[in-house]
Amino acid sequence: MPIFPFLVTLISCLFLLISPGVFGYSISEIRSWCSQTPHPESCESVLAGKPNYGPLSQKPDFIKALVKVTLERAADAESNTRGLGAKCRNNLEKAAWKDCLELYENTVWRINMTVDPNRKCSQNEMQTWLSTALTNLETCRAGFEELGVGGYLLPLMKNNVSALISNTLAMNKGGSPPETYPNGFPSWVKPGDRKLLQSSNPGSQANSVVAQDGSGNYKTIGAAVAAAKSGGGRYVIYVKAGTYNEYVQIGSGLKNLMIIGDGIGKTIITGSKSVGGGSTSFNSATFAVDGDGFIGRGITIRNTAGPQNQQAVALRSGSDLSVFYQCSFEGYQDTLYALSNRQFYRQCDIYGTVDFIFGNAAVVLQSCNIYARDPPNKTNTLTAQGRTDPNQNTGISIHNCRVTGVSSLSGVKTFLGRPWKQYSRTVYLKTYLDGIVNPAGWMPWSGNFALDTLYYGEYMNTGPGSSTANRVNWKGYRVITSAAEAGKFTVGSFIAGGSWLPATGVAYTSGL
């Protein structure tokens, strides 16, 4: 080989190794940063040759580059998923595919929120929305598995977006102080919201009224939601007493919606979709809300599919900074699906049998009543938390609640929870546990799965089922004795409630 061409090739290779610029990042700096992530191979493969994401001299630069390339790949995955609809071979595949398309669209939207130039995104917000994005992808996969049709389509949807999100979560971990707002609450919350939440006559201040007898603006909740306007502050729908047999869906584009009913057992929304009936858990919900800033008060949401029809969701919520106050959720398996983002429930009633408080939100239930019902196999599990990544800022916190059974419950083993996913995280703080709670407290999912990696805790609970003397001895289970440790799961710390709940008017306890 002639010496001159050889030298040109050698110099070009060295230049690529050490110098970023129009040729992309150098291999050495990519490897230096990517080695700090849980999936370095995926990290290196997507950053190699990328010239447009800015410098990589500091950690924030690297995180910014990771988010941008992750968004790019997520958009590609969403486009690819959209094109798979024609390949569905039956209605079950079509049902799971439709969920996935919605979930991929939401994933792109959530990741995009972290780089939106028109808003400032804190570390805490980024961790929340990336946690949601990863949860969406896991939810997509789960739908195919629930319906037993994942063998054909699911492999066609595989990509490394999950690994890229996981890498970004790991690098962004550490967070920042809870969000604060200039006037004490987010811009979409009006001071009048406090009065609305506490008002005994909400119809007088509502934007629209739903009544089955024709005395309102609409006869169905769905029609009122379809006519609701997003932006410009809170939009309030008052739903008069009655039983509304309909499926309500509040999309991500409809923010700051408030639905107020006449009270538990008076304003009732009911449906009966289930996995046993051909729906995914995700799509079985009687009431589904994805628009951020949602508030619900004084409504009962039911799924009447029954204990034999497997997963059947009453409420599914992926609404960030959302509140449910004095509401009731009634079902059997998978009643309350706290899917993602930051959520707060106060003075609510939750009824169910198997895994009936589940999902992967950062959620606090406070001063709520949790009622175990009669299950088909004589075993109840109250929670099934779905954290799949140790850096997701998610979990279920049950604070100052009351756990008991319906009056007919007899001879049923009832457990506080079981690990649905690898890093399942659930705590009970200062909660009354009735004698229905099994002395072991917690139930395994399958063999030794997740017993070392889960985080299950109990702190200063009371009642005949609260003794920890005979609890499980898993590595991931702990009796919390430190107030500082327990305090991590309070409203003020876990969901930064002090920065957004005051203006909503809902009563809450910030600390222990």
N, C-alpha and C positions, 0 to 999 in steps of 0.2 A: 504493500500500500504506500503511495507517495506520502512524504512527510507533511506537506502543507495541508492537504485535506484532513489528515489525521489530527493535526494540531487544531484546526478549525472545529472539528467535532468535539475534541476534548475540552476546548475552552467553552463551547456552547453548553456542554453538560455541566461543567463546573459553575457556569453562570446560573443555570437553573437551580442548582443545589443551594446556592448561597444568596441569590438575589431575587426578591419579589419585584413585581412591576407588570409590564404588559405580558410577560410570559407566565404569570401566576406566582403563587407563593413558592418559596424554596422548600424542598423536601425536608430539610433540617428543621425549619421552624414549624412546619406542619406536624412533624413527628414529635417535636418537643411539646407542643400544646396537646395534641391528640393523645399522647401517652397518659394524660391526666384524666381521661374520660373512661367510662366503663366499656365503651365499644370503639377502641382506637382504629380498628380496621375500617369500619364504616366512616369514621371521621376523616381518615386519610383519603379514602377513595373519593369522597365528595368535594373535598377542598383542593385536591390536586388540580393544578391548572386554572384555578379560579382567580382572575385578576381584578375583579370589580367590587370586592367586599372590604376594601380599606386595609390599613396596616394591621399587623398582629403583634405589635410590640408589648401591649398590655392585656391583662385578662379581660377587661371590658371590650376590647377590640375583638378578641377571640370569640366572646359570647355573641357579639353583634354579627360576626361572620357566620357562626353556627346557626343563629336564628334565621338569617337570610337564606342560607342554603337549605335549611329545613323547610322554610316556607315554600321555596322553589320546588322541592321534591314533593311536598304535600299537595301542591297545586297539580303537579304531574299525576300523582296518585288519584286525586279526585277526578281528573279528566279521564284517566284510564278506567276507573270504576264506572263512570257514566257510560262508557262505551261497552260495558259488559252486559247491559240490560238485555240486548238482543240474544245473548247466549244462554239466558235462563231457560231451563228445560221443563220447569213445572212451576206451579203456583207457590210452593214452599221456597224454592230458590228465589223467585221473584220477590217474595215478602222479605227475605233476608237481604237481598240486594238493595231494595228500596231503603231499608234502614241504613245500610252502609253508605249509600249515596248521601243521605241527609247528614250522617255522622262525619263523612269526609268534608262536606261543605262546611260544617260547623268547625271542624279542625282547622281548615284554611282560614276561616274567619277569626278564630281565637288566636292563632299564631300571628296573623296580620295585626291584631290589636296590640301586640307587643312591640311592633315597629312602626305603628301609625305616627306620622310626623305631626299630626294635629293634637296629640295628647301625650302627656308624660306618663310613662309606664314605670312603676317602681319595681324593685326586685320581688317584692311580695306578690304584686299583681302578675308579674311574669311567671312566677312559680305556680300561681293559681291557674292561669290560662294554659300553660304548658301541661300541667297536670290534667286539665280537662281534655286537651288534645290527645294525650296518651290514652286516657280513659275512653275516648270516642273510638279509637282504633281497636281497643280490646272489646268494646261493646259490639262493634261490627263483627268481629270474629265469633263472639259468643252466640250471636243470633243464628249463624249457620249451624253451629254445634247443637243448639237447642232444638232446631228443626230436623237435625240429622241429615243435612244436605251439603256439608262443607267440602266434600271430597273433590268436587269438580271446579266450582267457581272460586273458592277461597284461595287456592294456590295461584290463580291468575292475578289476584289482587296483592300478592305479597310484594313488599318492597322494604327498604330500610328506614322508612320514616319513623317507626317506633324507636329504633336504635338512635336516630339523630335527636329525637325529642329527649330520650333518656340522657344522652350526652349533655344536652343543654341544661336539663334539670340539675345534673351533677355539678356543672360549672357555675350555675347561678345560685346554688344552695348557699344558705347563710342568711338570705333575706335582708330586709331593712326594717326599721320601725314601722308599726302599723300606719296605714294611710291616714293622712290628716287633710282636712279640707278648709279653705280660707274662712268660711262662715260656719264651720262645725259639721257640715253635712254635704253630700254630693249635690252637684248642681241641679240634678233632676228632681230632688226632693224639695217640695214646697213646705213652708211652715204650717200651712193649713192641713197637711197630711195628718198631723197629730190629732187634730179635731176629728178628721174623718175616721180614723181608726177607733176612736173612743165614742163616736157619736151614736146616740140612740135612734137617730132619724137620718141614716145615711142617704136615703133617696133624695133628700132636699138638696144635697150637694153633689149628686152624681151627674156625670156627663150623659149617661143613658140608663134606662131602667128596663129590666127584663121581667115579664110577668106572663104566665100561661093564660091568664084570663083576658089578655088584650089590654089591660090597663096601663101598660108600659110602652116603651118605644119598640120593643121586640118581644117575640114569644119564645125565642130560643137564645141560649147563651152564645152559641156559635155565630148567630147572626149579629149579635152585639159586638163580639170580638172582631168579626170581619169588618165591621164599620168603624172600629176604634182607630184613633190616630196616635201615631208615635211622635214624640218630640214636643217640646214646649211645656214640659212638666207632666204631672201625674194625670192619667186618664182613668176615670172611675166608672165602673159598671156596678149598679146595684141590682141584685137578683132577688126578687121577692120569693117568699115561701112557696114551696112546691117541689115535686119530684121531676127532675129533668133527665129524661132517658136519652142521653146524647154523649158523643165523644168530643171533648173540647181540646183544641190544640192552639197554643199561643207560641207562635214562631219567634225566632231570634230577632227578627226585625221589629217586633212590637215591644218596646221597652216601657218600663215605668207604668205598667198596667196594674190597676187595683180592682179586685172583685170582692164585693161585700154582700153577704147573705143575711138572712134573718136569724141565723143561729144554727148551732148543731142540731140535727134532726128536723130542722124546718126547711132550710134550703138544701136540697139533696141532688147531687149529680151522680148518675148511676150508669154502669155499663157491665159487660160480661165477657170481654175478649180474654183469651188465655192461650198459653202454649199448647195445652191439650186441645184447644179449638183451632189450632193452625196459625196463631200469631206468635211473634217473638215476644219475649218479656218487654223489650223496648216499645213495641207497637201495641201491647195489650192494655196500655194505660187508659183509664177512663178520662183522666185529666192530665195533659202534658203541657209543661211550660218551659220554654227556652229563653224567652225574652228577659233581659236583665232587669233587676229592680222590681220584681213582681211582689205584690202584697195580696194575701188572701185572708179574709176574716169572716167567721160565722157561717161556714159552709161544711157540709158533709159530702165526702167523695167516696163512692163505693165501687167495688168490683164484686159482682154476685156470681162469678163462675163456679164458686164452691171449692171445697177442699180436695176434690178428686181431679180437678183439671189442671194441676201443676201451677206453674207461675202465672199469676193473674194480677196485674198492677192496678191499684186505685189511682195513686198520684205518681207521676214521674216528673222530677224537677231537675233542670240543668241551668236554672236561673241564678246568676251571680247576684249577691247582695239581696237575697230574697227573704221574705218573712211570711210565715203562716201563723195566724193568731186565732185562738179559740175555734179551731177546725177539727174535724173528725175524719179519719181515714180508715175505711172498713174493707177487709178482704180476708184472705187466708194465706196462701203462699205468696211472698213478695208484694205485700200491700203497699209499702212506702218506698219508692225507688228514689233515693237521694243521689241522683246520677253523678253530679259534678258541681264544681264551683262552691261559693260560700253561702250557707243557708242557715236560717234560724227558725225554730219552732217553739212557740210559747203557748202553754195551756191548751195543748191539743190532745186528742185521744187517738190512739193507734191500736187497731185490732188485727190479729193475724195468728198464723200457726208456724209455718216454716220460713226462716230467713226473712221475716216480714218487715224489718227495717234494714235496707241494704243499699249498696251503691258505693261510689267513690268520691263523694263530696267532702268538703270540710264542713261538717254540720254539727250544730249544738241543739239538742232537745232539752228544754228547760221547763220545769213545772208541768210536765206532761204526764198523762196516764197511759200506760202500756198494758194492754189486755191480751193475754194468751187465750186462744180459742181451742176448741176440740179438733185435733188433727186426725188425719186418716190412719196414721201409724203409731199413735200414742207417744210421739216425741215432738216437742216444740223447740225451735231455736229462734231467739228474739232478733238477733242481728247476723248479718253476713257482710262484712266490710270488704271492699274490693281493691285495696291498694296493691298495684303490681310493681311499683318501683320505690325503693327506699327513700328517694328524694322528693316524692310527691308530698305536698303539704296537706294531706287529706286524712280523714278519720271520722269516726262517730263518737261524739261526746254526749253522754246522757247524765244530766246534772239536775239534782233536786227533783227527780221524777218519782213516779210510783209504779212499780211492776207488780201486777197481780193477774189473776185469771178471771174469766167470765164465770158466772155462778154455776154453770153446768160442768165446769172443768173438773175432772176426777181421774186419778190414776194415770196422769200424763207426766212424763219426764220433760222438764222445761229447763233449757240451758240459756245462758246469757248471750251466747254467740258461738260461731264456728268460722274458721278461716277460709273464706271463699277464694282469696288470692294470697300470694306469697308473703306480702308484707301487711296483711290485714291489721287494722289498728282500731281498737274500741276501748273506751273507758266508761266506768260508772262512778259518778262522784256524788256523794251525799244523797244517795237514792234509796228509797224504801223498797226492799226486796221481800216479797211475800214468801210463804213457805213452799210455794210451787217450784221454786228454784232448786234444781238438783244440787246436792252438796258439792259435787265436783265443779259446779259452776259453768264450765265451758266444755264444748264437745268438739272432737277432732273432725276434720272434713274427710280425710282419707288417709289412714295409716299415720305416718309421721309428717305428712305434708305441712309445711309452714310452721311447725311447732317451735322451731328455733328462731325464725325470722319475724314472726308476728309480734305485735305489741298489744297485750290485753292487760288492763289494770283496773283495780278497785280501790276506792278511797273513801273511807269513813261512811260506808253505807250502813243502813239500819234495817231492822225487820228480821223475821225468823229465817229468811233465806240468805242473810248477809254474812253468816259466819264463813271465814276463809280457812278454817282449820283443816278441812278435807278437800280443798281445791286442787286442781290439776297441778302437777309439778313441772310443766313445760318451761323450757328456757325463756320463752318469750312472755310468759305470764308473770305478773308481779303484783304484790300487795303494796300499793303506794302509801308510804308513810310521810313523805315530804310534801309540805304545802306548796313549795316552789315547783316540784315536779307536777303535782296535780294542777297547779295554776296554769300550766302550759295549755290545758285543754278547756279553759274557761272562755266565755264569750269575748272578754277583752283581749285575750291573747290568741286564741285559736282562729277566730274569724274577724279579728280587729273590730269588734262590734262597737266600741266606743266612738269610732270615727264615722259610723253611718246609721246606727240604730236609733240614737236619740231623736232625730227629726221625724222618724216614722211614728212615734208615739207609743210603740209597743213597750210594755213593761219588761225589764230585763235586769238581771244581776250580772255585773261585769266580771266580778271575781268569784271566789269560792263562797 
